């Protein structure tokens, strides 16, 4: 029945959002066109969609997505090597609920948490 989910997150500036996800996180553009005010990105089997919200206050943004991975240690090291800032309270660790996780913030302060069964 349900097979996929593609979260929609707010963005203030499409070019900055695209640059962060493509250049720093290794996502690629998804879809057949470039739509005004909308951005679709993909990495492996994960798609993220973004809608333009120019008046977004990043300090008040509660956009969040939890992304499961099967190689969290490798992914974490790749991001560190690319000098992608990890959330100050989101370093890689095993959480009390048994997931190994880390988090980062995108340019609009959408929280991305990556997790794997430990």
N, C-alpha and C positions, 0 to 999 in steps of 0.2 A: 504494500500500500504506500506508505511514505518512504521515499528513497533518498532525498537530499534536502539540505537547507542552505540558503544563501542569505546571510544576514545583510541588512541594509543599515549602513552607518552614515552619520552626517559628516559633511566636509565643507570647509569654507572656501577652499581654493583647489580646483580640480588638478591644476598643474603640480602644485606642491604635494597633494595626496598621491598622485600618480608617481612622482619622483621618489617619494619615500618608499612606497610599496614595491616599485619596480627596481630602483637603484639600490636600495638598502636591504629589502627583504627578498628580492628575487622573484616577485610575482610578474606575470605577463598580462597583457591586455586580453580580454575575453569578449567575444561577440563580433559581429560583422560590421559595426559602425561606431562612429564617435558621436555620442548623443549629448546634446547641450544639457548641462546640469546633472549629468549622470555618468558614473564610471563603473565598469565591471572588470574585476581582476581575478586571476586564478594562479594558484601554485599547487602543483600536484593535483589532488582531487578536491581542493578547497576553493570555493568561490566567495569573494566578498564584493558586495555592491555598495556604492556610495551615492548619496543624493546631495545636491548642492543646498547648503544652508548658510548663506553669507553672513547672517546675523548671529550665528552660533557663538556663544560665549564659551570658550574652551574650559574655563574654570568651573562652569556649571554643567559641562557635558557628562552624561552618565552612559554614553554608548559603550557597550562591552560585547565581547565575543570570546567564547572558549573554544579553542581549536585543539583537537586531539592529534597526537603524533605518535609514530612508532620508533622514532630515533631522537628523543628529546636531548640527550647529551650532545649528539652531533650538531643538532640544530642550534642549541645554545652556544656551542663553541664557534659555529659559523657566524652567528650574529656578533659575538664578542670580537672575532677577527675583523669583521666589517665595521667595528666601532659603533654598533647600534646601541644606544643607551637602554639599559635594562631599568625597569621601574625600581626606584630606591628601596621599596619594600617587596620587590618581586624577584629576588635572586633565585636561582635554581635550588629547589629543596623538596624533600618529601613532606607532604602535608599530613596532618593527623587523619585525614580521610583516606590516606593510602595512595594519593596521586603524587607523582613527581611533577612539579610545575615551576614555571617562571612567567613573568609578565613584563610588558612594555607598553608605552603610550605612543600613539601616532601623533602627527602634527596638530590634530584637533582634540587631543586627549581622549580618544577612543581607547579603552583598555583592551589589549590583546593578551589573553592568558593561554599559554600552551601547556598541555598536560599529557601525561602518559601513565598507565598503570605501573606502579613500582614493584 
